[in-house]
Amino acid sequence: MAQALDSTAVRKISAEPTGAAKIFQFHRRTNILHSVFTLKSRIQV
């Protein structure tokens, strides 16, 4: 079951490289914002 889902996800990602790239960029951006936010809160404390 998991393997079937993985192959389908891989096919979708390879079929839509721009969509996958957008999702990846979005995740990276939120991660950067989150790390900056945690750093700021640590400095305040």
HELIX and SHEET records of a PDB file:
HELIX    1   1 ALA A    2  ALA A   15  1                                  14    
HELIX    2   2 PRO A   17  GLN A   44  1                                  28    
END                                                                             
